[in-house]
Amino acid sequence: MKEKKLTMKEMVCYGIGDITANLYLKFIALFTIVFFTDVLGISATVAGLIFMGSRVFDGLNDIAIGYISDKSAKYKKWILWGSIATAISFVIMFTNFHFPVQGQIIFALAAYCFWTLMYTCYAIPFNAFASTMTHDTNERTLLNSIRFAIVAVPTLICSIATPYLQSGMESGNAYGTVAAVFAVIATICTLICVANVVERAKAPEAKEKTNLKDYAKVVFGNKQLLILSGAFFCKTLGSYIYDGSMSYFFTYCLNSSELMGIILGISAPISAIAALMVVPIARKTGKKAILIGCGLLFAASSVIRFFFSNNYAVVAVTCWIGMFTQSALLPIFFTMVADTTDYGKWKTGKNVRAINYGFYTFSQKMGMAFSGTIVGALLDVVGYVANQEQTASTILGIKAIYCLLPAAICLGMSILGVFWKLNEGTMKQIVSELNEREKETANA
């Protein structure tokens, strides 16, 4: 039977559901290290280690939750209840209980680990759900394009919250208030999604499920998944170092947190435009060319910003170029990982969706983990002292962390993209063969 095409309503509602994840992730990328150092009073290095430890824990959860949710094959329930638990733990994480310094460290680590576990219960099934909505690679590109155009909304919301957070820095109470508001918005978005999306492709059936012994063979035998995961690790590492050092750059190098809010606010429509432009461009150039080109453009704009960091216009324009490229990459990556799922099934006969996404997002979480450690350690190396005027050498160091380091990492992403082999023609052939196999199985 021919697969029914996705409706625009479903695509939009799925995108609204992803506001949940991106609202949390954008807030955490921009403000977690700052919250730990400037509100909880934790040193930058220790804050970075907390960030890394919780993200390593999170990455291992991705694999476990992917395996469990594949066995249950009930993605919607995971998405719904996982999002509610995520909302509660998010508010706890950004509440300042004014413990002594050692207590703040223990609290920060425990709260962050708890949040990552709850978030994983929502995010892995949500990402896997996209691959069950359609097999068509062009529909997947369109679905993810609309999805990531809509998730530009969290950037806009964060831009509005930025000045308020800066004004409440000393007590830290502003963070808990904003976290509560964000949690409510995120939960509403999840409810809208779950009520309006439909699974078309089949989730794994009992006879198709993979045991833990076979898992390594399925994943490590999928070379394209490994290449894509490596590229996504670089993309995540670069963008999280960029986001994590952004507040320090604008606060201490430019003395203008207001400019940061303005740039983030204007970045939201730019991000939406970038995500929507991916579809027509990908049809002409292919996804591989977009991945490589965006990495090169991001690196070039970041280097220019470093050398002209005192020019507000150059800073703004290069930030917007960076946001454009990062937003264009997201639908490409998530379409590619759906393609690797079909490729893996074609190659091994194993219908593993959430497990594939679990490994893929494990690489993302490792990028997040190392980003926090790198930012925290390098801030201490360059002599950063919280809530004080910084020295000239410290300011230069912050500029390098914010501009040059992400540029180099994104160049690595582009290099890995060269080895991607699942072009549009190849995917059409793979999907056609999978459909033939399903017909033969049904007629047997």
C-alpha positions in Angstrom: 0.0 0.0 0.0 1.3 3.4 -0.9 2.2 5.6 2.1 -0.2 8.5 2.8 1.6 11.8 2.5 2.1 14.0 5.6 -0.3 16.9 6.0 0.9 20.4 6.7 -1.0 20.3 10.1 1.1 17.3 11.2 4.3 18.9 10.1 3.6 22.1 12.0 2.4 20.3 15.1 5.5 18.1 15.2 7.6 21.3 14.9 5.6 22.8 17.8 6.5 19.7 19.8 10.2 20.3 19.2 9.9 23.8 20.7 10.0 21.9 24.0 13.4 20.4 23.5 15.0 23.5 22.0 13.6 25.9 24.6 15.4 23.8 27.2 18.6 23.3 25.2 18.9 26.9 24.1 18.5 28.2 27.7 21.0 25.6 29.0 23.5 26.4 26.3 23.4 30.1 26.9 23.0 30.3 30.7 24.0 27.1 32.6 27.7 27.9 33.0 26.9 31.5 33.8 24.3 30.4 36.4 26.8 28.0 38.0 29.7 30.6 38.1 28.0 33.9 38.7 24.9 32.8 40.8 25.8 29.6 42.6 29.4 30.8 43.0 31.1 27.7 41.6 34.5 28.0 39.9 34.5 27.9 36.1 36.5 24.7 36.0 34.3 22.9 38.4 31.2 24.2 36.6 32.6 22.8 33.3 33.3 19.4 35.0 29.7 19.3 36.3 28.5 20.1 32.7 30.6 17.3 31.3 29.8 14.7 34.0 26.0 15.2 33.6 26.2 15.1 29.8 28.3 11.9 29.8 25.6 10.4 32.1 23.0 11.8 29.7 24.7 10.2 26.7 24.6 6.8 28.3 21.0 7.3 29.0 20.3 8.0 25.3 21.4 4.5 24.4 19.5 2.9 27.3 16.3 4.8 26.7 16.6 4.2 22.9 16.7 0.4 23.6 13.8 0.5 26.1 11.5 2.7 24.0 12.1 0.6 20.9 11.1 -2.5 22.9 7.9 -0.8 24.0 7.2 0.8 20.6 4.9 3.4 22.3 6.7 6.6 21.5 3.8 8.9 22.2 3.5 7.9 25.9 7.3 8.4 26.4 7.0 11.9 24.8 4.1 12.9 26.9 5.2 11.8 30.4 8.8 12.5 29.7 8.1 16.1 28.9 6.1 16.6 32.1 9.0 15.2 34.2 11.5 17.3 32.2 9.5 20.5 33.0 9.6 19.8 36.8 13.3 18.9 36.9 14.2 22.0 34.8 12.6 24.4 37.4 14.5 22.6 40.2 17.8 22.8 38.3 17.6 26.6 38.0 16.4 27.4 41.5 19.0 28.9 43.9 18.7 27.3 47.3 21.6 29.3 48.7 23.6 26.3 49.9 27.2 26.6 51.0 29.7 26.3 48.2 30.2 22.5 48.5 26.5 22.1 48.8 26.0 24.2 45.6 28.4 21.9 43.7 26.6 18.7 44.9 23.2 20.3 44.1 24.2 21.5 40.7 25.5 18.0 39.7 22.6 16.1 41.1 20.0 18.5 39.6 21.6 18.6 36.2 21.9 14.8 36.1 18.3 14.4 37.1 17.1 16.8 34.4 19.2 15.0 31.7 17.6 11.7 32.6 14.1 13.1 32.4 14.8 15.0 29.2 16.2 11.8 27.5 12.9 10.0 28.3 11.2 12.7 26.2 13.7 13.5 23.5 14.8 10.1 22.2 11.3 8.8 21.5 10.4 12.3 20.0 13.3 12.2 17.5 12.7 8.5 16.6 9.0 9.4 16.0 9.9 11.4 12.9 11.2 8.3 11.1 7.9 6.6 11.7 5.9 9.4 10.2 7.3 8.9 6.6 9.9 6.9 4.7 10.2 9.5 1.9 13.5 11.3 2.2 12.1 14.5 0.5 9.2 14.5 3.0 11.6 14.0 5.8 13.6 17.0 4.6 10.5 19.1 4.4 9.3 17.9 7.8 12.6 18.7 9.5 12.8 22.1 7.6 9.4 23.1 9.0 10.3 21.7 12.4 13.5 23.7 12.7 11.9 26.8 11.3 9.4 26.7 14.2 12.1 26.0 16.8 13.6 29.4 16.0 10.9 30.5 18.6 13.1 29.5 21.6 15.9 31.8 20.4 13.4 34.7 20.4 12.1 33.8 23.8 15.6 33.6 25.2 16.4 37.0 23.8 13.5 38.5 25.6 14.6 36.8 28.9 18.3 37.8 28.6 18.0 41.4 30.1 15.8 40.1 32.9 18.3 37.4 33.8 21.1 39.9 33.8 19.2 42.2 36.2 18.6 39.4 38.6 22.1 38.0 38.5 23.1 38.7 42.1 20.3 36.8 43.8 19.7 34.3 41.0 15.9 34.3 41.7 15.3 35.4 38.1 16.5 32.1 36.8 14.0 30.1 38.7 11.2 32.3 37.6 12.1 32.2 33.9 12.7 28.4 34.2 9.1 28.0 35.5 7.6 30.0 32.7 9.7 28.1 30.1 8.6 24.8 31.6 4.9 25.7 31.2 5.3 26.8 27.6 7.3 23.7 26.8 4.7 21.3 28.2 1.9 23.0 26.3 3.8 22.6 23.1 4.2 18.9 23.8 0.5 18.4 24.3 -0.3 20.1 21.0 2.2 17.8 19.3 1.0 14.5 20.8 -2.6 15.3 20.0 -2.1 15.9 16.3 0.6 13.6 14.9 0.2 10.1 13.4 2.6 7.3 13.0 2.7 5.9 9.4 5.8 3.8 9.2 5.7 0.8 11.5 7.7 1.0 14.8 9.7 -2.2 15.4 7.7 -5.3 15.9 8.6 -8.0 18.4 10.3 -10.2 15.9 12.4 -7.3 14.6 13.7 -6.1 17.9 17.4 -6.2 18.6 18.9 -7.6 21.8 21.8 -6.0 23.5 24.3 -8.5 22.1 23.3 -7.5 18.5 23.2 -3.8 19.2 27.0 -3.2 18.7 26.9 -5.0 15.4 23.9 -3.0 14.2 25.4 0.4 15.1 29.1 -0.1 14.3 28.2 -1.9 11.1 26.5 1.2 9.9 29.4 3.3 8.6 27.2 6.2 7.5 25.7 6.5 11.0 29.2 6.6 12.5 30.3 9.3 10.0 27.2 11.4 10.6 27.5 11.0 14.4 31.1 12.2 14.2 30.0 15.3 12.2 27.2 16.0 14.6 29.6 15.7 17.5 31.7 18.5 15.9 28.6 20.6 15.1 27.3 20.3 18.7 30.7 20.9 20.3 31.4 24.0 18.2 27.9 25.5 18.6 27.8 24.8 22.4 31.2 26.4 23.0 29.9 29.3 20.9 26.7 29.6 22.9 28.3 28.9 26.3 30.9 31.7 25.9 28.4 34.1 24.3 27.3 35.7 27.5 30.8 36.2 28.7 31.8 37.8 25.4 29.0 40.3 25.4 29.1 41.0 29.1 32.8 41.4 29.6 34.3 42.2 26.2 31.6 44.5 24.8 29.9 45.5 28.1 26.5 45.1 26.4 24.2 42.3 27.4 21.5 44.3 25.7 23.2 43.8 22.4 23.2 40.1 23.0 19.4 40.2 23.5 18.9 42.2 20.3 21.1 39.8 18.3 19.3 36.8 19.6 15.9 38.4 19.0 16.8 39.1 15.3 18.4 35.6 15.0 15.0 34.0 15.5 13.5 34.9 12.1 16.9 34.4 10.5 16.9 30.8 11.9 13.4 30.2 10.6 14.3 31.5 7.1 17.4 29.3 7.1 15.5 26.2 8.0 12.9 26.8 5.3 15.5 27.6 2.6 17.0 24.2 3.1 14.3 22.3 1.1 14.7 24.1 -2.2 18.5 24.2 -1.9 18.8 20.6 -0.9 16.8 19.6 -4.0 19.4 21.3 -6.2 22.7 20.6 -4.3 21.9 17.7 -2.1 22.3 17.5 1.7 26.0 16.8 1.7 26.9 20.1 0.0 24.8 22.0 2.5 26.6 20.3 5.4 30.0 21.1 4.1 29.2 24.6 2.9 27.6 25.7 6.2 30.6 24.5 8.2 33.0 26.6 6.0 30.7 29.7 6.2 30.4 29.5 10.0 34.2 29.2 10.4 34.8 32.2 8.1 32.3 34.4 9.9 33.7 33.5 13.3 37.3 34.4 12.3 36.1 37.8 10.9 34.3 38.5 14.2 37.5 37.8 16.2 39.5 40.4 14.2 36.7 43.0 14.2 35.2 42.4 17.7 35.1 46.1 18.5 32.8 46.8 15.6 29.2 46.2 16.8 27.9 46.0 13.2 30.4 43.3 12.2 29.7 41.4 15.4 26.0 41.4 14.7 26.2 40.4 11.1 28.7 37.6 11.7 26.6 36.3 14.6 23.5 36.3 12.3 25.5 34.4 9.6 26.6 31.9 12.3 23.0 31.5 13.4 21.9 31.0 9.8 24.3 28.2 9.1 23.7 26.4 12.4 19.9 26.6 11.8 20.3 25.3 8.2 22.3 22.4 9.4 19.7 21.0 11.9 17.1 19.8 9.4 19.8 18.4 7.2 21.3 16.4 10.1 18.0 15.0 11.3 17.0 14.0 7.8 20.3 12.3 7.3 20.0 10.3 10.5 16.5 9.1 9.4 18.2 8.0 6.2 20.8 6.1 8.1 18.0 4.2 9.9 16.6 3.0 6.6 20.1 2.3 5.4 20.8 0.2 8.5 17.6 -1.7 8.1 18.4 -2.3 4.4 21.9 -3.6 5.3 21.2 -5.6 8.4 17.4 -6.3 8.4 17.1 -4.8 11.9 14.4 -2.1 12.3 16.1 -0.1 15.1 14.9 3.5 15.2 15.2 4.9 18.7 18.4 2.9 19.2 20.0 4.6 16.2 18.8 8.0 17.4 20.2 7.1 20.9 23.6 6.5 19.5 23.4 9.6 17.2 22.3 11.8 20.1 24.9 10.2 22.3 27.5 11.9 20.0 25.5 15.2 20.5 25.6 14.8 24.3 29.3 14.1 24.2 29.7 17.4 22.3 27.7 19.2 24.9 29.7 17.5 27.7 33.1 18.5 26.4 31.9 22.0 25.5 31.1 22.9 29.1 34.4 21.5 30.3 36.4 23.3 27.6 34.7 26.7 28.3 35.0 26.4 32.0 38.7 25.3 32.0 39.7 27.9 29.4 38.0 30.7 31.3 40.1 29.8 34.3 43.2 29.5 32.1 42.7 33.1 30.7 42.2 34.4 34.2 38.4 35.0 34.3 37.0 36.3 37.7 33.2 36.4 38.0 31.4 39.7 38.4 34.5 41.8 38.0 36.2 43.9 35.3 38.5 41.6 33.3 42.1 42.2 32.3 43.1 42.8 28.6 44.6 39.3 28.3 41.4 37.7 29.8 39.3 39.7 27.3 41.4 38.4 24.4 41.1 34.9 25.7 37.3 35.1 25.9 37.2 36.4 22.3 39.3 33.4 21.2 37.1 31.0 23.0 34.0 32.5 21.5 35.2 33.0 17.9 38.3 30.9 16.9 37.7 27.6 18.7 34.2 27.0 17.3 35.5 27.9 13.9 38.2 25.3 14.0 35.8 22.6 15.2 33.2 23.3 12.5 35.9 22.9 9.9 36.3 19.4 11.2 32.6 18.8 10.7 32.9 19.8 7.0 35.8 17.4 6.5 33.7 14.5 7.9 30.9 15.5 5.6 33.0 14.7 2.6 32.7 11.0 3.5 28.9 10.9 3.5 27.6 8.5 0.7 23.8 8.3 1.1 22.8 10.8 -1.6 19.2 11.3 -2.8 19.5 8.7 -5.6 20.9 6.1 -3.3 18.2 6.6 -0.7 15.4 6.2 -3.4 16.9 2.9 -4.4 17.2 1.8 -0.7 13.6 2.7 0.1 12.4 1.0 -3.0 14.1 -2.2 -2.1 12.8 -2.0 1.5 9.2 -1.6 0.2 9.7 -4.7 -2.1 10.9 -6.7 0.9 7.9 -5.7 2.9 5.6 -6.8 0.1 7.3 -10.1 -0.2 7.0 -10.6 3.6 3.3 -9.7 3.5 2.7 -12.1 0.6 4.7 -15.0 2.2 
